[in-house]
Amino acid sequence: MRVAGEVLVLRPSFAALVAAEGEPAPMARVDFAEGVAAGGLAAATPVLRVLVGQILAGR
C-alpha cells in the first residue's frame, strides 16, 4: 500500500505483525492516518477489504 508516497508492507497475519514490531516505523501513526485520508477511500478499499475479512474470520 502506498501512503504519502511511501510503499508500506502490510503484514499477512497477526504473528507477522508482532514479529515486525521490532522494526523501526517508517512514519508516525498520525502521518499514516493523514496519508490514507489524503489518498482517498477508493485507493485504500482493496486493502481494507482484506483486513476486515481477516478480522471477521478471526485471523
Contact map, one row per residue, 1 for C-alpha under 8 A:
11100011110000000000000000000000000000000001001000000000000
11111111000000000000000000000000000000000000000000000000000
11111111000000000000000000000001001100100000000000000000000
01111100000000000000000000000001001101100000000000000000000
01111110000000000000000000000000000000000000000000000000000
01111111000000000000000000000000000000000000000000000000000
11101111100000000000000000000000000000000000000000000000000
11100111110000000000000000000000000000000000000000000000000
10000011111000000000000000000000000000000000000000000000000
10000001111100000000000000000000000000000000000000000000000
00000000111111011000000000000000000000000000000000000000000
00000000011111011000000000000000000000000000000000000000000
00000000001111111000000000000000000000000000000000000000001
00000000001111111100000000000000000000000000000000000000001
00000000000011111110000000000000000000000000000000000000000
00000000001111111111000000000000000000000000000000000000000
00000000001111111111100000000000000000000000000000000000000
00000000000001111111100000000000000000000000000000000000000
00000000000000111111110000000000000000000000000000000000000
00000000000000011111111000000000000000000000000000000000000
00000000000000001111111100000000000000000000000000000000000
00000000000000000011111100000000000000000000000000000000000
00000000000000000001111110000000000000000000000000000000000
00000000000000000000111111000000000000000000000000000000000
00000000000000000000001111110000000000000000000000000000000
00000000000000000000000111110000000000000000000000000000000
00000000000000000000000011111011000000000000000000000000000
00000000000000000000000011111111000000000000000000000000000
00000000000000000000000000111111100000000000000000000000000
00000000000000000000000000011111110000000000000000000000000
00000000000000000000000000111111111000000000000000000000000
00110000000000000000000000111111111100000000000000000000000
00000000000000000000000000001111111110000000000000000000000
00000000000000000000000000000111111111000000000000000000000
00110000000000000000000000000011111111100000000000000000000
00110000000000000000000000000001111111111001000000000000000
00000000000000000000000000000000111111111000000000000000000
00010000000000000000000000000000011111110000000000000000000
00110000000000000000000000000000001111111011000000000000000
00000000000000000000000000000000000111111111000000000000000
00000000000000000000000000000000000110111111100000000000000
00000000000000000000000000000000000000011111100000000000000
00000000000000000000000000000000000000111111110000000000000
10000000000000000000000000000000000100111111111100000000000
00000000000000000000000000000000000000001111111110000000000
00000000000000000000000000000000000000000011111111000000000
10000000000000000000000000000000000000000001111111100000000
00000000000000000000000000000000000000000001111111110000000
00000000000000000000000000000000000000000000111111111000000
00000000000000000000000000000000000000000000011111111100000
00000000000000000000000000000000000000000000001111111110000
00000000000000000000000000000000000000000000000111111111000
00000000000000000000000000000000000000000000000011111111100
00000000000000000000000000000000000000000000000001111111111
00000000000000000000000000000000000000000000000000111111111
00000000000000000000000000000000000000000000000000011111111
00000000000000000000000000000000000000000000000000001111111
00000000000000000000000000000000000000000000000000000111111
00000000000011000000000000000000000000000000000000000111111
